[in-house]
């Protein structure tokens, strides 16, 4: 464990976690496509997203100052929270690269943090593939790390594909006036994922250590066709149809994962 950094004033480094979460589904008919979009729109309404983000605020050890939320027509939702951040008392969890929520008492406020989510249901009549994307940003300053909420968000949104960015911006000064551009050790976002999450996903890192910029792509390993179908299950399909649908779904997932058409 490193000695605690003694600062001049307060820690004003900004730590931002941004990621896209994707859910993929095959909808054979127009009726199934509409039902899927309605299902997703209800499942991830502004009310439910507000509950998820409220849990995130609790996990990182802050409290809510203001909430703006909106459901859209024909579909989609947005929630933005301005949060007051607390200085977390030193703890074993804080000093180690260990996933999970911080549970300590809190003192003081730095009202310069926010949490946002926007959803994007999407489909196309050709091919029968529908997708749901949620864009989430958790931006904090001070000792509290938004990475503590990473596992909770991945599991809460039942993610097939996750693209995660983490960046530390700005600088803070120690008592001798020396600038510090990061205040914790990190070589990968994967350091903050639980073992079950790491085992469930294939992952690729693209990190720029000199810029304190970390990126991880995640693709869920388990492929059970029935988990990607809306309507009747795979038992209602012929073997050829199952193979065709599975190929379409895998292609869609790989294109999103690698960010290129195949």
C-alpha positions as CSV (number, residue, x, y, z in Angstrom):
1,X,0.0,0.0,0.0
2,X,1.3,3.4,-0.9
3,X,1.5,6.3,1.6
4,X,-1.5,8.6,1.3
5,X,-0.7,11.6,-0.9
6,X,-0.7,14.8,1.1
7,X,-2.4,17.5,-1.0
8,X,-2.5,21.3,-1.0
9,X,-6.2,22.0,-0.9
10,X,-8.5,19.3,-2.2
11,X,-8.1,16.6,-4.8
12,X,-9.5,18.1,-8.1
13,X,-8.6,15.3,-10.5
14,X,-11.7,14.3,-12.6
15,X,-12.3,10.6,-13.1
16,X,-14.7,9.7,-15.8
17,X,-16.2,6.3,-16.6
18,X,-18.0,6.2,-19.9
19,X,-19.4,3.1,-21.6
20,X,-21.8,1.8,-24.2
21,X,-23.9,-1.3,-23.3
22,X,-25.6,-3.3,-26.0
23,X,-28.5,-5.8,-25.9
24,X,-29.0,-7.8,-29.1
25,X,-32.3,-9.6,-30.2
26,X,-33.6,-11.4,-33.3
27,X,-37.2,-10.4,-34.1
28,X,-38.6,-12.4,-37.0
29,X,-41.8,-10.4,-37.7
30,X,-42.8,-6.8,-37.6
31,X,-45.0,-7.6,-34.7
32,X,-42.1,-9.2,-32.7
33,X,-40.0,-6.1,-33.5
34,X,-42.5,-3.7,-32.1
35,X,-43.1,-5.9,-29.1
36,X,-39.3,-6.0,-28.4
37,X,-39.0,-2.2,-28.6
38,X,-42.0,-1.8,-26.4
39,X,-40.5,-4.3,-23.9
40,X,-37.1,-2.6,-23.8
41,X,-38.7,0.9,-23.6
42,X,-40.7,-0.2,-20.6
43,X,-37.8,-2.2,-19.0
44,X,-35.5,0.8,-19.2
45,X,-37.9,3.6,-18.6
46,X,-36.7,6.9,-17.1
47,X,-38.1,5.7,-13.7
48,X,-36.1,2.4,-13.7
49,X,-32.9,4.2,-15.0
50,X,-33.3,6.7,-12.2
51,X,-33.4,3.8,-9.7
52,X,-30.2,2.3,-11.3
53,X,-28.4,5.7,-11.2
54,X,-29.5,6.3,-7.6
55,X,-27.9,3.0,-6.7
56,X,-24.7,4.0,-8.5
57,X,-24.6,7.3,-6.5
58,X,-24.9,5.3,-3.3
59,X,-22.2,2.8,-4.3
60,X,-19.7,5.5,-5.0
61,X,-20.5,7.3,-1.8
62,X,-22.2,10.5,-2.9
63,X,-25.7,12.0,-2.7
64,X,-28.1,13.4,-5.3
65,X,-28.5,17.2,-5.7
66,X,-30.8,17.2,-8.7
67,X,-32.5,14.8,-11.1
68,X,-33.6,15.5,-14.7
69,X,-35.3,12.7,-16.5
70,X,-37.4,12.2,-19.6
71,X,-39.1,9.4,-21.6
72,X,-39.3,10.0,-25.3
73,X,-41.7,9.3,-28.1
74,X,-41.6,6.9,-29.9
75,X,-39.0,5.3,-27.5
76,X,-35.9,6.0,-25.5
77,X,-35.2,7.7,-22.2
78,X,-32.6,10.0,-20.6
79,X,-31.6,10.7,-16.9
80,X,-29.1,13.2,-15.7
81,X,-28.1,13.6,-12.0
82,X,-26.0,16.3,-10.4
83,X,-24.4,14.8,-7.4
84,X,-22.5,16.0,-4.4
85,X,-19.3,14.0,-3.9
86,X,-18.0,13.2,-0.5
87,X,-14.4,12.6,0.7
88,X,-14.3,8.9,1.7
89,X,-12.5,8.0,4.8
90,X,-9.4,5.9,4.1
91,X,-10.2,2.2,3.8
92,X,-8.7,-1.1,2.6
93,X,-11.2,-1.0,-0.4
94,X,-10.1,2.5,-1.3
95,X,-6.4,1.7,-1.4
96,X,-6.6,-1.6,-3.3
97,X,-7.6,-2.4,-6.8
98,X,-10.7,-4.2,-5.6
99,X,-14.2,-4.2,-7.1
100,X,-17.3,-3.4,-5.2
101,X,-19.0,-0.5,-3.4
102,X,-17.3,1.7,-0.8
103,X,-19.2,1.4,2.5
104,X,-17.4,4.0,4.7
105,X,-18.8,7.1,6.4
106,X,-18.5,10.4,4.4
107,X,-17.5,13.9,5.2
108,X,-17.5,17.2,3.1
109,X,-18.8,17.9,-0.4
110,X,-17.4,18.7,-3.8
111,X,-20.4,19.6,-6.0
112,X,-18.8,19.0,-9.3
113,X,-19.9,15.5,-10.3
114,X,-22.6,14.0,-12.4
115,X,-24.1,10.7,-13.6
116,X,-26.0,10.4,-16.9
117,X,-27.7,7.7,-19.0
118,X,-29.3,7.8,-22.5
119,X,-30.9,4.9,-24.2
120,X,-31.2,4.1,-27.9
121,X,-33.5,1.3,-29.1
122,X,-32.8,0.5,-32.7
123,X,-34.0,-1.9,-35.4
124,X,-34.1,-2.3,-39.2
125,X,-36.7,-4.3,-41.2
126,X,-34.0,-6.1,-43.1
127,X,-32.4,-9.0,-41.3
128,X,-34.6,-9.1,-38.2
129,X,-31.9,-7.8,-35.8
130,X,-32.9,-5.3,-33.1
131,X,-30.5,-3.7,-30.7
132,X,-30.7,-1.7,-27.5
133,X,-27.9,0.7,-26.5
134,X,-27.4,2.5,-23.2
135,X,-24.7,5.2,-23.0
136,X,-23.7,5.9,-19.4
137,X,-21.3,8.4,-17.9
138,X,-20.2,8.6,-14.3
139,X,-17.9,11.6,-13.7
140,X,-16.4,12.3,-10.2
141,X,-13.7,14.3,-8.6
142,X,-11.8,13.6,-5.4
143,X,-11.0,10.3,-3.9
144,X,-14.1,8.5,-4.9
145,X,-13.8,6.3,-8.0
146,X,-16.6,5.7,-10.5
147,X,-15.0,2.3,-11.3
148,X,-16.6,1.1,-8.1
149,X,-20.0,1.1,-9.8
150,X,-18.8,-0.8,-13.0
151,X,-19.8,-4.3,-12.0
152,X,-23.2,-3.2,-10.8
153,X,-24.0,-1.4,-14.0
154,X,-22.9,-4.3,-16.3
155,X,-25.1,-6.7,-14.3
156,X,-28.0,-4.3,-14.0
157,X,-28.3,-3.8,-17.7
158,X,-27.8,-7.5,-18.8
159,X,-25.1,-6.6,-21.3
160,X,-24.2,-8.6,-24.4
161,X,-21.5,-6.2,-25.4
162,X,-19.8,-3.5,-23.4
163,X,-17.3,-0.8,-24.5
164,X,-15.8,1.0,-21.5
165,X,-13.6,4.1,-21.3
166,X,-12.0,5.4,-18.1
167,X,-10.0,8.6,-18.1
168,X,-8.4,10.7,-15.3
169,X,-8.2,14.4,-16.3
170,X,-6.6,17.5,-14.9
171,X,-4.1,17.6,-12.1
172,X,-3.9,18.2,-8.4
173,X,-0.9,19.5,-6.3
174,X,0.8,18.1,-3.3
175,X,1.9,20.2,-0.3
176,X,5.2,20.8,-2.1
177,X,3.5,22.2,-5.2
178,X,4.3,19.2,-7.4
179,X,1.5,18.4,-9.9
180,X,0.0,14.9,-9.9
181,X,-2.0,13.7,-12.9
182,X,-3.3,10.5,-11.4
183,X,-3.6,9.4,-7.7
184,X,-4.0,5.7,-8.0
185,X,-2.4,2.7,-9.7
186,X,-4.2,1.2,-12.7
187,X,-3.1,-0.7,-15.8
188,X,-6.5,-1.9,-17.0
189,X,-10.2,-1.5,-16.3
190,X,-10.2,-5.2,-15.9
191,X,-8.5,-4.7,-12.5
192,X,-11.9,-3.4,-11.3
193,X,-14.1,-6.3,-12.6
194,X,-15.1,-9.1,-10.4
195,X,-13.9,-12.6,-11.3
196,X,-17.3,-13.8,-12.4
197,X,-17.5,-10.8,-14.8
198,X,-14.1,-11.4,-16.2
199,X,-14.9,-15.1,-16.7
200,X,-18.2,-14.2,-18.5
201,X,-16.7,-12.0,-21.2
202,X,-14.0,-12.0,-23.9
203,X,-12.1,-8.8,-23.4
204,X,-9.6,-6.6,-25.4
205,X,-7.7,-3.6,-23.9
206,X,-6.5,-0.5,-25.8
207,X,-4.8,1.7,-23.2
208,X,-2.8,4.9,-23.6
209,X,-1.0,5.0,-20.3
210,X,0.8,8.3,-21.0
211,X,-2.6,10.0,-21.2
212,X,-4.2,8.1,-18.3
213,X,-6.7,6.7,-20.8
214,X,-8.0,3.1,-20.5
215,X,-10.4,1.3,-22.9
216,X,-11.8,-2.2,-22.6
217,X,-14.1,-4.0,-25.0
218,X,-16.2,-6.9,-23.7
219,X,-18.2,-9.6,-25.5
220,X,-20.3,-12.0,-23.6
221,X,-19.0,-15.6,-24.1
222,X,-22.3,-17.5,-23.5
223,X,-24.4,-17.9,-26.6
224,X,-27.7,-19.5,-26.0
225,X,-29.9,-18.8,-29.0
226,X,-33.1,-18.6,-27.0
227,X,-31.7,-15.7,-25.0
228,X,-31.6,-13.7,-28.2
229,X,-35.1,-14.5,-29.5
230,X,-38.2,-12.4,-28.9
231,X,-41.3,-14.5,-29.5
232,X,-41.2,-18.2,-30.1
233,X,-38.1,-20.0,-29.0
234,X,-35.6,-21.9,-31.2
235,X,-37.6,-25.1,-30.9
236,X,-40.1,-23.6,-33.4
237,X,-37.3,-23.2,-36.0
238,X,-35.9,-25.7,-38.4
239,X,-32.2,-26.6,-38.1
240,X,-31.4,-24.4,-41.2
241,X,-33.3,-21.4,-39.8
242,X,-31.5,-21.8,-36.4
243,X,-28.1,-21.8,-38.1
244,X,-29.1,-18.8,-40.2
245,X,-30.4,-16.7,-37.3
246,X,-27.4,-17.7,-35.1
247,X,-25.0,-16.5,-37.9
248,X,-26.9,-13.2,-38.2
249,X,-26.6,-12.6,-34.4
250,X,-23.0,-13.5,-34.2
251,X,-22.2,-11.2,-37.1
252,X,-24.0,-8.4,-35.5
253,X,-22.3,-8.9,-32.2
254,X,-18.8,-9.1,-33.8
255,X,-19.4,-6.0,-35.9
256,X,-20.4,-4.0,-32.8
257,X,-17.5,-5.5,-30.7
258,X,-14.8,-4.7,-33.4
259,X,-16.6,-1.5,-34.6
260,X,-16.5,-2.4,-38.2
261,X,-18.7,-4.1,-40.8
262,X,-18.0,-7.6,-41.8
